[in-house]
Amino acid sequence: MEKEEKMEKEEKMEKEEKMEKEEKMEKEEKMEKEEKEEGRRKKKKKKKKKKKKKEEEEEEEEEEEEEEEEEEEEEEEEADEEEQEQ
């Protein structure tokens, strides 16, 4: 009887240890997965921010080019008017 009880206790202890190990492993895997996901989100956010910044810079360049073209046209028109006056 004592042997059986001792065996049952040992089996119970082993099962509990095994369960604890499994839980610990699951927690670690979950943590790793969350860290990876967080890393992906940050990378994606950074990429999106970089893309937005690039688009804004391109838009600024286009606006500057348009302004320059308008100024050139105005200067040409003024030059034409001056020629016609003379």
C-alpha positions in Angstrom: 0.0 0.0 0.0 2.8 2.4 0.9 4.5 1.7 -2.4 1.4 2.4 -4.4 0.8 5.7 -2.6 4.4 6.6 -3.1 4.2 5.8 -6.8 1.0 7.8 -7.1 2.6 10.8 -5.4 5.7 10.5 -7.7 3.5 10.3 -10.8 1.4 13.2 -9.6 4.6 15.3 -9.0 6.0 14.3 -12.4 2.7 15.3 -14.1 2.7 18.6 -12.2 6.3 19.3 -13.2 5.5 18.4 -16.8 2.5 20.7 -16.8 4.5 23.6 -15.3 7.2 23.1 -17.9 4.7 23.1 -20.7 3.0 26.2 -19.3 6.4 27.9 -19.1 7.3 27.0 -22.6 3.9 28.2 -23.9 4.4 31.5 -22.1 7.9 31.9 -23.5 6.6 31.1 -27.0 3.8 33.6 -26.6 6.2 36.3 -25.4 8.5 35.7 -28.4 5.6 35.8 -30.8 4.4 39.1 -29.3 7.9 40.6 -29.5 8.2 39.6 -33.1 4.7 41.0 -33.8 5.7 44.3 -32.0 8.9 44.4 -34.1 6.9 44.0 -37.3 4.4 46.7 -36.3 7.2 49.1 -35.5 9.0 48.3 -38.8 5.8 48.7 -40.7 5.0 52.0 -39.0 8.5 53.3 -39.7 8.3 52.3 -43.3 4.9 54.0 -43.6 6.3 57.1 -42.0 9.3 57.1 -44.3 7.0 56.6 -47.4 4.8 59.5 -46.2 7.9 61.8 -45.7 9.1 60.9 -49.2 5.7 61.7 -50.7 5.7 65.0 -48.9 9.1 65.8 -50.2 8.2 64.9 -53.8 5.1 67.1 -53.4 7.2 70.0 -52.2 9.5 69.6 -55.2 6.7 69.6 -57.6 5.2 72.8 -56.1 8.6 74.5 -56.3 9.0 73.5 -59.9 5.6 74.8 -60.7 6.4 78.1 -59.0 9.6 78.4 -60.9 7.8 77.7 -64.2 5.2 80.4 -63.3 8.0 82.9 -62.5 9.7 82.1 -65.8 6.5 82.6 -67.7 5.9 85.9 -66.0 9.4 87.1 -66.8 9.0 86.1 -70.4 5.7 87.9 -70.6 7.2 91.0 -69.1 10.1 90.8 -71.5 7.7 90.4 -74.4 5.7 93.4 -73.2 8.8 95.5 -72.9 9.8 94.6 -76.4 6.4 95.5 -77.8 6.6 98.9 -76.0 9.8 99.7 -77.7 
